[in-house]
Structure formats: C-alpha cells, structure tokens
Amino acid sequence: MSGPLVVLVGPMGVGKSTVGRLLADRLGVGYRDTDDDIVAEQGRSIAEIFVDEGEQTFRAIEKLAVHTALAEHDGVLALGGGSILDADTRGLLADQQVVYLSMDVEEAVKRTGLNAARPLLAVNPRKQWRELMEARRSLYEGVATAVVPTDGRTPEDVTQAALDALELKEA
C-alpha cells in the first residue's frame, strides 16, 4: 500500500486536524491537511474561495489538492469535509486506511457553534448540517476502514480509538 498511513475523513468541526496531529505524533510520522494545502496554494481562506468563485470551483481545487496529497504524503492526512463527494477521490481512498470521525448535530453545535465561517452553513445551520450529513454519511462510511465516534470524547480518547481500530502501534 502506498500513500498515507492513515487518512481522516468526517464533517467540518469533528476534529480531523486535532486528532490528525495527535495521531501523527503518536505514530512518529508527518501530518498534512488538504484544507491547509488549499489555503497556502490559493493565498486565501476556503470561505473566501466559496464566496468569490463558488462551490464548484472550490471542489475542483479540493480534488486536485486531495489527489496530490494522497500521492505525496506517507503520514497522517486529514481531508476536508466535502472531499468525499468526488467519485474519483472515493476510488483512490479504497486502497487506504481511512478513519471516519463521526459526530451528531448537538456535538457539532458545541464544537463549532455552526458559525458563519462555514460557508455551507450560513443560513439555518442546524438544518443545513443535518442535510449535509444525510447526503454525506453513507459516503464517509463507504470509504471508511473504521468509524470512530467523537461525541463526548477527548481528542486523546478519539486518537486512541483510531489507533485501536486500525491496530496501529505507536512509534
């Protein structure tokens, strides 16, 4: 198997970045986040890309960033929440160890406040979050090697659960 040791997927605010950094540290490997790659390459926030150019343009940028990271990175890789919408990306994930970090809407509200910095949740955030998850849950589950619920758990607990689920040993 080539590519990342672990790929993290899940909705916005679930803790992919936090858990990803902890996992990378515990496994003794590098950490990479495709959202960070996009911001660095584009020189602006994801919200700005959405507002300025629309979701379709953002998804094309995201697809390229994800495919590049999957080819280049061998540590822990966190993907943006909507990256699994692309069928080609889902196909590439079939050969990877993918952890789907899950949470319910109440946990999402606690963690993110479902704030305006999330362009897909600008109007009626709870309803939109539920609709996004209804559309995406089966896609997350479809690419996942393991599902790790995050509700009411510390990042350290989630990290340990991911290590256990994938039967990975710490460095």
N, CA, C and O of each residue as an XYZ file, in Angstrom:
684
protein
N       0.841     -1.188      0.000
C       0.000      0.000      0.000
C       0.882      1.245      0.000
O       1.794      1.370      0.817
N       0.605      2.155     -0.913
C       1.330      3.414     -0.924
C       0.395      4.527     -0.499
O      -0.818      4.338     -0.403
N       0.976      5.693     -0.246
C       0.166      6.817      0.203
C       0.234      6.947      1.713
O       1.126      6.397      2.358
N      -0.717      7.679      2.265
C      -0.704      7.943      3.704
C      -0.862      6.680      4.555
O      -1.461      5.693      4.128
N      -0.315      6.740      5.755
C      -0.504      5.666      6.726
C      -1.960      5.637      7.191
O      -2.554      4.569      7.339
N      -2.531      6.838      7.422
C      -3.923      6.982      7.847
C      -4.513      8.217      7.169
O      -3.862      9.258      7.083
N      -5.756      8.092      6.686
C      -6.498      9.224      6.149
C      -7.709      9.443      7.047
O      -8.434      8.501      7.365
N      -7.922     10.697      7.454
C      -9.072     11.042      8.289
C     -10.125     11.761      7.455
O      -9.817     12.702      6.724
N     -11.370     11.307      7.574
C     -12.493     11.958      6.923
C     -13.578     12.203      7.960
O     -13.591     11.578      9.020
N     -14.485     13.116      7.645
C     -15.595     13.415      8.535
C     -16.055     14.841      8.320
O     -15.437     15.594      7.567
N     -17.143     15.213      8.982
C     -17.712     16.538      8.775
C     -16.848     17.648      9.361
O     -15.962     17.410     10.181
N     -17.135     18.860      8.916
C     -16.440     20.020      9.451
C     -16.620     20.078     10.961
O     -17.705     19.818     11.482
N     -15.541     20.422     11.654
C     -15.613     20.593     13.100
C     -15.506     19.322     13.915
O     -15.574     19.382     15.143
N     -15.340     18.162     13.273
C     -15.308     16.893     14.006
C     -13.984     16.681     14.738
O     -13.905     15.873     15.662
N     -12.948     17.407     14.323
C     -11.658     17.265     14.997
C     -10.598     16.577     14.174
O      -9.627     16.059     14.726
N     -10.764     16.559     12.853
C      -9.783     15.877     11.996
C      -8.385     16.453     12.182
O      -7.411     15.703     12.251
N      -8.277     17.774     12.262
C      -6.956     18.408     12.405
C      -6.336     18.083     13.762
O      -5.162     17.722     13.841
N      -7.114     18.210     14.813
C      -6.600     17.952     16.164
C      -6.199     16.489     16.315
O      -5.091     16.188     16.758
N      -7.093     15.587     15.950
C      -6.813     14.155     16.063
C      -5.690     13.762     15.102
O      -4.850     12.926     15.435
N      -5.674     14.359     13.922
C      -4.630     14.062     12.952
C      -3.240     14.371     13.479
O      -2.311     13.582     13.311
N      -3.104     15.538     14.125
C      -1.803     15.905     14.690
C      -1.408     14.954     15.818
O      -0.248     14.555     15.922
N      -2.377     14.595     16.663
C      -2.097     13.654     17.755
C      -1.706     12.277     17.211
O      -0.759     11.658     17.698
N      -2.429     11.809     16.211
C      -2.112     10.511     15.602
C      -0.716     10.524     14.996
O       0.064      9.593     15.198
N      -0.405     11.577     14.257
C       0.921     11.672     13.629
C       2.022     11.655     14.679
O       3.046     10.993     14.509
N       1.804     12.387     15.760
C       2.789     12.428     16.841
C       2.970     11.044     17.458
O       4.097     10.601     17.678
N       1.870     10.371     17.734
C       1.948      9.062     18.381
C       2.507      7.979     17.456
O       3.081      6.994     17.920
N       2.337      8.167     16.154
C       2.865      7.197     15.193
C       4.263      7.564     14.702
O       4.913      6.776     14.016
N       4.719      8.761     15.055
C       6.054      9.189     14.628
C       6.149      9.489     13.139
O       7.180      9.244     12.513
N       5.066     10.021     12.573
C       5.027     10.354     11.146
C       4.582     11.802     10.967
O       4.189     12.463     11.928
N       4.647     12.286      9.732
C       4.229     13.645      9.431
C       2.710     13.783      9.373
O       1.983     12.800      9.238
N       2.254     15.028      9.479
C       0.832     15.347      9.400
C       0.611     16.325      8.252
O       1.414     17.231      8.027
N      -0.478     16.132      7.538
C      -0.846     17.047      6.442
C      -2.356     17.187      6.399
O      -3.088     16.228      6.646
N      -2.817     18.393      6.084
C      -4.247     18.689      5.996
C      -4.494     19.328      4.642
O      -3.886     20.350      4.327
N      -5.376     18.748      3.830
C      -5.597     19.284      2.489
C      -6.229     20.674      2.524
O      -6.011     21.467      1.608
N      -7.008     20.988      3.561
C      -7.539     22.351      3.675
C      -6.393     23.352      3.832
O      -6.419     24.424      3.227
N      -5.389     23.006      4.639
C      -4.212     23.872      4.790
C      -3.470     24.017      3.464
O      -3.003     25.104      3.126
N      -3.362     22.923      2.714
C      -2.707     22.966      1.403
C      -3.424     23.946      0.478
O      -2.788     24.739     -0.216
N      -4.751     23.882      0.475
C      -5.549     24.759     -0.395
C      -5.353     26.220     -0.007
O      -5.130     27.064     -0.876
N      -5.433     26.528      1.275
C      -5.263     27.904      1.751
C      -3.877     28.426      1.375
O      -3.741     29.559      0.913
N      -2.854     27.600      1.574
C      -1.482     28.016      1.251
C      -1.321     28.247     -0.251
O      -0.703     29.226     -0.669
N      -1.875     27.351     -1.054
C      -1.713     27.463     -2.504
C      -2.526     28.621     -3.084
O      -2.072     29.303     -4.002
N      -3.722     28.840     -2.549
C      -4.617     29.870     -3.079
C      -4.374     31.251     -2.455
O      -4.770     32.269     -3.023
N      -3.727     31.280     -1.294
C      -3.475     32.557     -0.633
C      -4.716     33.219     -0.072
O      -4.757     34.440      0.086
N      -5.726     32.422      0.230
C      -6.970     32.933      0.819
C      -7.709     31.789      1.496
O      -7.413     30.616      1.266
N      -8.665     32.145      2.326
C      -9.388     31.128      3.086
C     -10.347     30.345      2.189
O     -10.701     30.777      1.092
N     -10.749     29.196      2.688
C     -11.720     28.376      1.965
C     -13.039     29.132      1.837
O     -13.683     29.086      0.790
N     -13.437     29.821      2.889
C     -14.674     30.613      2.839
C     -14.596     31.658      1.719
O     -15.571     31.876      1.000
N     -13.435     32.298      1.576
C     -13.271     33.294      0.508
C     -13.383     32.659     -0.870
O     -13.982     33.244     -1.772
N     -12.817     31.475     -1.045
C     -12.907     30.793     -2.336
C     -14.373     30.491     -2.651
O     -14.829     30.708     -3.774
N     -15.110     29.989     -1.652
C     -16.539     29.707     -1.838
C     -17.291     30.952     -2.259
O     -18.064     30.919     -3.217
N     -17.071     32.056     -1.548
C     -17.797     33.296     -1.813
C     -17.406     33.879     -3.171
O     -18.266     34.298     -3.946
N     -16.104     33.901     -3.451
C     -15.613     34.538     -4.677
C     -15.871     33.711     -5.933
O     -16.173     34.266     -6.990
N     -15.753     32.381     -5.821
C     -15.783     31.555     -7.033
C     -16.826     30.447     -7.026
O     -17.067     29.818     -8.056
N     -17.444     30.204     -5.880
C     -18.496     29.208     -5.814
C     -17.999     27.824     -5.432
O     -16.804     27.532     -5.482
N     -18.947     26.983     -5.049
C     -18.605     25.647     -4.579
C     -17.990     24.786     -5.674
O     -17.069     24.017     -5.399
N     -18.473     24.894     -6.904
C     -17.956     24.035     -7.972
C     -16.465     24.279     -8.204
O     -15.700     23.329     -8.371
N     -16.053     25.538     -8.216
C     -14.636     25.857     -8.384
C     -13.837     25.351     -7.198
O     -12.759     24.777     -7.356
N     -14.389     25.575     -5.985
C     -13.677     25.079     -4.802
C     -13.495     23.566     -4.872
O     -12.409     23.068     -4.579
N     -14.528     22.832     -5.251
C     -14.435     21.362     -5.293
C     -13.374     20.902     -6.295
O     -12.705     19.896     -6.060
N     -13.214     21.614     -7.394
C     -12.172     21.263     -8.367
C     -10.785     21.488     -7.759
O      -9.887     20.665     -7.934
N     -10.616     22.602     -7.048
C      -9.347     22.888     -6.367
C      -9.087     21.824     -5.302
O      -7.971     21.320     -5.169
N     -10.135     21.492     -4.549
C     -10.012     20.499     -3.482
C      -9.633     19.127     -4.044
O      -8.771     18.447     -3.488
N     -10.264     18.724     -5.127
C      -9.974     17.412     -5.726
C      -8.493     17.306     -6.080
O      -7.855     16.297     -5.782
N      -7.947     18.337     -6.711
C      -6.532     18.333     -7.076
C      -5.645     18.265     -5.828
O      -4.661     17.526     -5.799
N      -6.003     19.040     -4.800
C      -5.211     19.035     -3.562
C      -5.236     17.659     -2.892
O      -4.206     17.184     -2.413
N      -6.393     17.027     -2.859
C      -6.523     15.705     -2.230
C      -5.732     14.665     -3.021
O      -5.000     13.869     -2.434
N      -5.872     14.665     -4.332
C      -5.172     13.673     -5.155
C      -3.658     13.852     -5.039
O      -2.917     12.870     -5.003
N      -3.197     15.111     -4.981
C      -1.765     15.380     -4.806
C      -1.281     14.868     -3.453
O      -0.246     14.207     -3.367
N      -2.028     15.175     -2.405
C      -1.628     14.757     -1.059
C      -1.635     13.231     -0.923
O      -0.746     12.662     -0.289
N      -2.621     12.575     -1.508
C      -2.667     11.109     -1.448
C      -1.452     10.497     -2.151
O      -0.957      9.452     -1.729
N      -0.977     11.131     -3.204
C       0.176     10.617     -3.944
C       1.496     10.925     -3.241
O       2.443     10.145     -3.333
N       1.564     12.053     -2.542
C       2.832     12.524     -1.990
C       3.071     12.200     -0.518
O       4.215     12.004     -0.108
N       2.008     12.143      0.276
C       2.176     12.086      1.730
C       2.120     10.654      2.248
O       1.302      9.853      1.794
N       3.006     10.333      3.212
C       3.024      8.968      3.745
C       2.720      8.902      5.238
O       2.884      7.853      5.861
N       2.279     10.015      5.813
C       1.945     10.048      7.236
C       0.444     10.041      7.452
O      -0.279      9.240      6.860
N      -0.019     10.951      8.316
C      -1.448     11.100      8.594
C      -1.968     12.258      7.746
O      -1.389     13.344      7.742
N      -3.058     12.018      7.033
C      -3.646     13.008      6.137
C      -5.090     13.265      6.526
O      -5.893     12.335      6.610
N      -5.423     14.544      6.765
C      -6.800     14.943      7.045
C      -7.385     15.571      5.785
O      -6.766     16.439      5.170
N      -8.584     15.125      5.405
C      -9.259     15.659      4.223
C     -10.386     16.600      4.634
O     -10.985     16.447      5.698
N     -10.663     17.575      3.773
C     -11.785     18.475      4.009
C     -13.091     17.704      4.039
O     -13.213     16.639      3.433
N     -14.064     18.250      4.751
C     -15.333     17.558      4.974
C     -16.056     17.107      3.716
O     -16.693     16.053      3.716
N     -15.967     17.890      2.638
C     -16.688     17.547      1.424
C     -15.880     16.814      0.378
O     -16.383     16.540     -0.712
N     -14.649     16.494      0.683
C     -13.778     15.879     -0.323
C     -14.297     14.528     -0.812
O     -14.000     14.115     -1.933
N     -15.067     13.845      0.023
C     -15.573     12.518     -0.334
C     -16.738     12.600     -1.323
O     -17.224     11.568     -1.786
N     -17.187     13.804     -1.650
C     -18.262     13.948     -2.630
C     -17.802     13.540     -4.023
O     -18.621     13.166     -4.862
N     -16.505     13.608     -4.272
C     -15.955     13.295     -5.585
C     -15.736     11.784     -5.738
O     -15.055     11.157     -4.926
N     -16.321     11.219     -6.785
C     -16.229      9.766     -7.001
C     -14.788      9.306     -7.228
O     -14.399      8.241     -6.748
N     -13.994     10.095     -7.954
C     -12.594      9.718     -8.188
C     -11.826      9.658     -6.870
O     -11.017      8.757     -6.650
N     -12.088     10.623     -6.005
C     -11.433     10.642     -4.691
C     -11.838      9.407     -3.894
O     -10.991      8.751     -3.288
N     -13.127      9.090     -3.894
C     -13.578      7.888     -3.176
C     -12.879      6.650     -3.725
O     -12.535      5.748     -2.961
N     -12.665      6.595     -5.029
C     -11.962      5.468     -5.630
C     -10.531      5.360     -5.130
O     -10.049      4.264     -4.843
N      -9.850      6.498     -5.026
C      -8.471      6.481     -4.517
C      -8.417      6.065     -3.047
O      -7.440      5.459     -2.607
N      -9.451      6.387     -2.299
C      -9.478      6.056     -0.871
C      -9.708      4.564     -0.629
O      -9.484      4.073      0.477
N     -10.148      3.852     -1.644
C     -10.430      2.417     -1.491
C      -9.187      1.629     -1.079
O      -9.301      0.581     -0.443
N      -8.011      2.124     -1.435
C      -6.765      1.419     -1.113
C      -6.076      1.970      0.136
O      -4.926      1.628      0.412
N      -6.769      2.815      0.886
C      -6.161      3.488      2.036
C      -6.798      3.023      3.345
O      -7.896      2.469      3.362
N      -6.076      3.266      4.436
C      -6.654      3.070      5.772
C      -7.337      4.387      6.135
O      -6.674      5.382      6.425
N      -8.664      4.381      6.116
C      -9.451      5.598      6.304
C     -10.250      5.502      7.591
O     -10.966      4.528      7.825
N     -10.119      6.529      8.424
C     -10.910      6.620      9.647
C     -11.938      7.729      9.458
O     -11.594      8.879      9.185
N     -13.208      7.355      9.609
C     -14.309      8.312      9.575
C     -14.579      8.733     11.011
O     -15.026      7.928     11.828
N     -14.307     10.000     11.317
C     -14.619     10.564     12.626
C     -16.044     11.099     12.561
O     -16.338     12.018     11.796
N     -16.924     10.518     13.367
C     -18.341     10.877     13.299
C     -18.768     11.680     14.519
O     -18.144     11.604     15.577
N     -19.848     12.455     14.358
C     -20.471     13.171     15.477
C     -21.904     13.520     15.102
O     -22.259     13.585     13.925
N     -22.725     13.744     16.134
C     -24.102     14.144     15.864
C     -24.212     15.672     15.853
O     -23.253     16.376     16.168
N     -25.390     16.167     15.486
C     -25.566     17.614     15.307
C     -25.369     18.379     16.612
O     -24.850     19.495     16.589
N     -25.768     17.813     17.740
C     -25.599     18.539     19.009
C     -24.122     18.736     19.325
O     -23.722     19.790     19.820
N     -23.315     17.720     19.039
C     -21.876     17.840     19.231
C     -21.300     18.878     18.269
O     -20.414     19.647     18.642
N     -21.799     18.900     17.034
C     -21.336     19.891     16.052
C     -21.620     21.307     16.530
O     -20.789     22.201     16.368
N     -22.786     21.510     17.114
C     -23.140     22.833     17.634
C     -22.188     23.227     18.751
O     -21.704     24.358     18.795
N     -21.920     22.283     19.660
C     -21.000     22.565     20.772
C     -19.611     22.928     20.277
O     -18.987     23.860     20.785
N     -19.127     22.190     19.281
C     -17.742     22.368     18.832
C     -17.535     23.577     17.937
O     -16.559     24.310     18.092
N     -18.443     23.784     17.012
C     -18.210     24.828     16.014
C     -19.103     26.030     16.222
O     -18.832     27.105     15.687
N     -20.172     25.865     16.997
C     -21.166     26.916     17.072
C     -21.879     27.065     15.737
O     -22.724     27.944     15.569
N     -21.530     26.196     14.786
C     -22.069     26.271     13.422
C     -22.063     27.725     12.957
O     -23.096     28.297     12.610
N     -20.866     28.295     12.964
C     -20.726     29.729     12.730
C     -20.626     30.114     11.265
O     -20.565     29.258     10.382
N     -20.610     31.415     11.025
C     -20.639     31.962      9.673
C     -19.369     31.678      8.878
O     -19.373     31.834      7.657
N     -18.292     31.269      9.525
C     -17.062     30.957      8.795
C     -17.213     29.661      8.004
O     -16.316     29.284      7.250
N     -18.324     28.992      8.169
C     -18.600     27.751      7.442
C     -19.584     28.099      6.319
O     -20.787     28.170      6.572
N     -19.112     28.317      5.096
C     -19.971     28.835      4.039
C     -21.177     27.962      3.704
O     -22.207     28.484      3.277
N     -21.076     26.665      3.884
C     -22.215     25.799      3.574
C     -23.283     25.819      4.667
O     -24.350     25.225      4.511
N     -22.988     26.507      5.776
C     -23.929     26.522      6.896
C     -24.413     27.929      7.231
O     -24.847     28.188      8.353
N     -24.340     28.830      6.268
C     -24.615     30.247      6.538
C     -26.056     30.521      6.947
O     -26.294     31.413      7.761
N     -27.017     29.791      6.417
C     -28.427     30.019      6.731
C     -28.980     28.764      7.402
O     -28.814     27.664      6.875
N     -29.633     28.911      8.553
C     -30.205     27.788      9.307
C     -29.183     26.662      9.479
O     -29.347     25.574      8.929
N     -28.132     26.936     10.245
C     -27.016     25.995     10.345
C     -27.378     24.582     10.790
O     -26.877     23.616     10.215
N     -28.234     24.437     11.796
C     -28.571     23.073     12.261
C     -29.230     22.263     11.162
O     -28.866     21.110     10.929
N     -30.204     22.866     10.486
C     -30.903     22.174      9.400
C     -29.927     21.839      8.278
O     -29.945     20.725      7.755
N     -29.082     22.785      7.907
C     -28.139     22.540      6.821
C     -27.113     21.473      7.207
O     -26.732     20.650      6.375
N     -26.662     21.484      8.472
C     -25.705     20.469      8.911
C     -26.338     19.088      8.810
O     -25.713     18.144      8.326
N     -27.590     18.974      9.273
C     -28.284     17.677      9.187
C     -28.409     17.213      7.739
O     -28.183     16.043      7.431
N     -28.775     18.150      6.846
C     -28.928     17.792      5.434
C     -27.590     17.383      4.816
O     -27.526     16.423      4.049
N     -26.523     18.114      5.153
C     -25.194     17.736      4.664
C     -24.845     16.322      5.119
O     -24.362     15.509      4.331
N     -25.092     16.040      6.388
C     -24.746     14.714      6.916
C     -25.616     13.619      6.312
O     -25.136     12.509      6.081
N     -26.880     13.911      6.055
C     -27.732     12.915      5.403
C     -27.170     12.571      4.023
O     -27.195     11.414      3.603
N     -26.664     13.591      3.326
C     -26.114     13.371      1.991
C     -24.745     12.705      2.035
O     -24.389     11.960      1.121
N     -23.973     12.964      3.090
C     -22.576     12.517      3.122
C     -22.296     11.286      3.968
O     -21.300     10.603      3.730
N     -23.139     10.980      4.948
C     -22.844      9.898      5.891
C     -22.507      8.588      5.179
O     -21.518      7.935      5.508
N     -23.327      8.211      4.210
C     -23.063      6.937      3.518
C     -21.759      6.991      2.727
O     -21.104      5.964      2.549
N     -21.375      8.172      2.252
C     -20.102      8.310      1.531
C     -18.933      8.153      2.491
O     -17.956      7.468      2.185
N     -19.037      8.798      3.670
C     -17.991      8.629      4.689
C     -17.868      7.162      5.077
O     -16.768      6.612      5.132
N     -19.016      6.533      5.346
C     -18.999      5.133      5.762
C     -18.464      4.234      4.648
O     -17.799      3.234      4.917
N     -18.757      4.593      3.400
C     -18.337      3.792      2.266
C     -16.825      3.752      2.061
O     -16.290      2.760      1.566
N     -16.139      4.826      2.439
C     -14.676      4.851      2.267
C     -13.937      4.422      3.529
O     -12.723      4.222      3.499
N     -14.659      4.281      4.635
C     -14.020      4.070      5.936
C     -13.577      2.630      6.157
O     -14.308      1.677      5.885
N     -12.357      2.511      6.658
C     -11.857      1.255      7.187
C     -12.386      1.085      8.608
O     -12.660     -0.029      9.056
N     -12.526      2.225      9.314
C     -13.015      2.237     10.691
C     -13.824      3.511     10.919
O     -13.520      4.562     10.354
N     -14.854      3.404     11.752
C     -15.662      4.557     12.160
C     -15.401      4.789     13.640
O     -15.541      3.875     14.453
N     -15.020      6.020     13.987
C     -14.731      6.360     15.376
C     -15.633      7.527     15.795
O     -15.431      8.658     15.355
N     -16.629      7.249     16.647
C     -17.474      8.335     17.143
C     -16.670      9.282     18.037
O     -15.827      8.841     18.819
N     -16.934     10.573     17.917
C     -16.195     11.568     18.697
C     -17.048     12.235     19.758
O     -16.525     12.972     20.593
N     -18.334     11.995     19.742
C     -19.254     12.658     20.673
C     -18.843     12.429     22.123
O     -18.688     11.292     22.569
N     -18.667     13.542     22.854
C     -18.370     13.464     24.280
C     -17.008     12.876     24.608
O     -16.768     12.508     25.757
N     -16.111     12.776     23.640
C     -14.787     12.188     23.869
C     -13.708     13.250     23.693
O     -13.865     14.192     22.916
N     -12.623     13.084     24.418
C     -11.487     13.994     24.262
C     -10.728     13.626     22.985
O     -10.840     12.499     22.502
N      -9.961     14.563     22.443
C      -9.134     14.224     21.272
C      -8.203     13.044     21.544
O      -7.956     12.226     20.657
N      -7.692     12.959     22.763
C      -6.810     11.844     23.119
C      -7.556     10.508     23.071
O      -7.020      9.507     22.596
N      -8.802     10.503     23.570
C      -9.615      9.276     23.525
C      -9.916      8.865     22.083
O      -9.858      7.683     21.742
N     -10.235      9.845     21.243
C     -10.527      9.571     19.838
C      -9.281      9.036     19.135
O      -9.357      8.100     18.339
N      -8.134      9.642     19.441
C      -6.871      9.194     18.855
C      -6.594      7.744     19.226
O      -6.234      6.942     18.364
N      -6.760      7.400     20.502
C      -6.541      6.018     20.943
C      -7.520      5.071     20.270
O      -7.143      3.968     19.876
N      -8.771      5.489     20.134
C      -9.774      4.647     19.476
C      -9.403      4.401     18.011
O      -9.603      3.301     17.495
N      -8.861      5.424     17.344
C      -8.442      5.259     15.953
C      -7.259      4.300     15.859
O      -7.235      3.433     14.986
N      -6.283      4.445     16.744
C      -5.137      3.524     16.772
C      -5.608      2.091     16.992
O      -5.160      1.168     16.311
N      -6.509      1.916     17.942
C      -7.031      0.584     18.247
C      -7.796      0.005     17.067
O      -7.621     -1.161     16.716
N      -8.652      0.832     16.451
C      -9.488      0.353     15.347
C      -8.645     -0.107     14.170
O      -8.992     -1.080     13.500
N      -7.540      0.584     13.914
C      -6.671      0.214     12.794
C      -5.550     -0.736     13.196
O      -4.757     -1.170     12.360
N      -5.494     -1.058     14.507
C      -4.472     -1.943     15.054
C      -3.067     -1.429     14.731
O      -2.185     -2.188     14.328
N      -2.882     -0.110     14.921
C      -1.586      0.516     14.696
C      -0.840      0.649     16.006
O      -1.427      0.911     17.055
N       0.446      0.467     15.925
C       1.301      0.584     17.118
C       1.990      1.950     17.113
O       2.383      2.465     16.067
N       2.123      2.517     18.309
C       2.792      3.801     18.437
C       4.272      3.661     18.173
O       4.868      2.603     18.373
N       4.858      4.773     17.713
C       6.300      4.791     17.420
C       7.095      4.764     18.710
O       8.325      4.774     18.678
